[in-house]
Amino acid sequence: MKFPQKFFADSAYLGSERNPIQDDLKERGFSPQICEKGVRNQPLTPLQHLWNRVKSRIRCRVEHVFGEQKKRMGDETLRTIGGQRARFWIEMRNLAANIRRAMCLLK
């Protein structure tokens, strides 16, 4: 049995009734793990708060890595022609970030 890949996002990705992103993700084989948000006169329940914390803990581990790469590397647009070249430069950025992180951890 193959489990669907999880898609973590904050509440900005919820969209509206006209933009059902969760249904689209399910059709593509993802399990949407999107944080919920309260609205006026309908605050989140304690269970929703708990699930938002669980989802945010996982999501923040990844977002910090991308934030660090963007801060160090500058522009996040990649100007290449072809998927192989783009993949190469993305791997080089990841390698540089991993080396920098290893140096910090070994100090």
C-alpha positions in Angstrom: 0.0 0.0 0.0 1.4 3.4 -1.0 0.8 6.3 1.3 0.2 9.7 -0.2 3.0 12.3 0.1 2.2 15.0 2.6 1.9 18.6 1.6 2.6 21.1 4.4 1.5 24.7 4.1 0.2 27.6 6.2 -3.3 28.9 6.1 -2.6 31.2 3.2 -2.9 28.2 0.9 -6.4 27.4 2.0 -7.9 29.7 -0.6 -11.7 30.2 -0.9 -14.6 28.1 -2.1 -13.7 29.3 -5.6 -10.1 28.0 -5.2 -10.4 24.4 -3.7 -6.7 23.7 -3.4 -7.2 20.8 -1.1 -9.3 18.9 -3.6 -6.7 19.6 -6.3 -3.9 18.2 -4.0 -5.9 15.1 -3.3 -6.4 14.5 -7.0 -2.7 14.7 -7.5 -2.0 12.2 -4.8 -1.0 14.5 -1.9 -2.3 14.5 1.6 -2.8 18.2 2.4 -1.5 19.2 5.8 -2.6 22.8 5.7 -2.9 24.8 8.9 -6.4 26.0 9.6 -7.3 29.6 10.6 -10.2 31.0 12.6 -12.6 33.5 11.4 -14.6 36.2 13.2 -16.8 34.7 15.9 -15.5 31.2 15.1 -12.2 30.7 16.9 -10.2 27.5 16.4 -11.1 24.6 18.7 -8.4 23.2 21.0 -8.0 20.2 18.7 -7.5 22.5 15.7 -4.8 24.4 17.7 -3.1 21.2 18.5 -3.1 20.0 14.9 -1.8 23.4 13.7 1.1 23.1 16.1 2.0 19.6 14.9 1.8 20.7 11.2 3.8 23.9 11.9 6.6 22.0 13.7 7.3 19.9 10.6 6.8 22.8 8.2 9.2 25.2 9.9 12.1 22.7 9.7 11.9 23.0 5.9 11.1 26.7 5.6 14.1 27.7 7.7 16.4 25.9 5.2 14.9 27.6 2.2 14.9 31.0 4.0 18.6 30.6 4.8 19.4 29.7 1.2 17.4 32.7 -0.1 19.2 35.0 2.3 22.6 33.8 1.4 22.1 33.2 -2.4 20.0 36.2 -3.0 17.4 36.0 -5.8 15.4 32.8 -5.9 14.8 32.8 -9.6 17.0 30.4 -11.6 17.9 31.5 -15.1 18.8 28.4 -17.0 17.6 26.6 -20.2 16.7 23.0 -19.6 15.8 20.9 -16.7 19.2 19.2 -16.2 21.0 22.6 -15.9 18.4 23.8 -13.4 18.7 20.6 -11.4 22.5 21.0 -11.4 22.4 24.5 -10.0 19.7 23.6 -7.4 21.9 20.8 -6.3 24.9 23.1 -6.1 22.9 25.6 -3.9 21.9 22.7 -1.6 25.5 21.5 -1.4 26.8 24.9 -0.5 24.1 25.3 2.2 24.9 21.8 3.6 28.7 22.6 3.7 28.0 25.9 5.4 25.7 24.2 7.9 28.3 21.4 8.6 30.9 24.1 9.2 28.7 25.8 11.8 27.9 22.5 13.5 31.5 21.4 13.7 32.7 24.7 15.3 
